[in-house]
Amino acid sequence: MNVNGHPYHSIWLGDDGWSVCIIDQTALPHDFVIRSLRSVGDAAEAIATMRVRGAPLIGATAAYGIALAMREAADDFALASACDLLGATRPTAVNLRWALERMRHMLAPLTASERCAEAYAQAAALCDEDVSINRRIGEHGLHLIRSLWERGPRSGATLHILTHCNAGWLATVDWGTALAPIYLAHDAGIPLHIWVDETRPRNQGAALTAWELAAHGVPLDLVVDNAGGHLMQRGLVDLCLVGTDRTARNGDVCNKIGTYLKALSAADNDVPFHVALPGPTIDWALADGVADIPIEERDGSEVTEVRGVLADGTPGSVRITPPAVEARNFAFDVTPARLVSGLITERGACAASEEGLLSLYPEKRSLLP
Ligand code: MRU
């Protein structure tokens, strides 16, 4: 997507042909900072501190992290250590494990001297695939948006879509998952208005989704996380559209904390609640997402302090609680499949159920117990 008229991906190979460039998302929306990752340690730090975040982008960064590791040492021990280091950065998004497993699978049979070049080639291929997957999610989601706009209860009027967290191009290599259909629908001339949840505690909605959508000219209003129920009750939301960090094979989806409450409000108010996801976000090994998806718990300081820009323009944090108060910081929650109106993947739309997913990914049937 474009930033000030210049096309960007969220991760790319540096001009030197080996370092890896990322947009430091902790500096957005106040500063547009490009950072260079020069070691597997840099890649792990960028994922853990959320300079890069969003399930597909975490996977892409991990793949390049393996390539950076293979530059320094490419024996079996180095490969296993790099996978362990990167795999320990964040627990919930299954794309991380998927990308590492794919890299390990491709590299393990090779000799050490072959691994580095192949790792860079594989990381680049994974990024290219992500772009094309998300573009296809966008096209399938566009059908849904168009049909709601043409045939929904308020046909022809501006369509109001609520989204949570950031499932835009910054969360992927390009296009995004939940935002890809929004970009394509906007470009196709369908009048849209997006309700952007601020997404406490890290404010991915306020900082990233609002920045992305505004840069693309998509009309939006930022709302506090708790506004969704009120908006839906008043008939001000036509569609909820969110991403997911891990989808169990029964259609349960795990996304940023607060997504479940949106789905409950949507069900209570007959608002369609759709989830956009790339195939690598499906965890076929998990039969029950509510019971089994690991939920990341981050540092409580993300809740007790708010980051932003201070009056003098410098970035900083302010504490918003009494000094002794401690916080628990659950980063994700699971929305059960029964609350999900449908899934949108690169292969088309389906019901949020094992049969729905298998209708799009029949080759996975043989892997199931
Ligand atoms: O903690 P984050 O910012 O990595 O969480 C990201 C999300 O919750 C996104 O909605 C998710 O990765 C799915 S979309 C790409």
Boltz pocket constraint, residues with backbone or C-beta under 6 A from the ligand:
constraints:
  - pocket:
      binder: B
      contacts: [[A, 52], [A, 53], [A, 54], [A, 55], [A, 56], [A, 93], [A, 164], [A, 165], [A, 166], [A, 167], [A, 168], [A, 171], [A, 172], [A, 176], [A, 177], [A, 178], [A, 204], [A, 242], [A, 243], [A, 244], [A, 245], [A, 255], [A, 256], [A, 276], [A, 331]]
      max_distance: 6.0
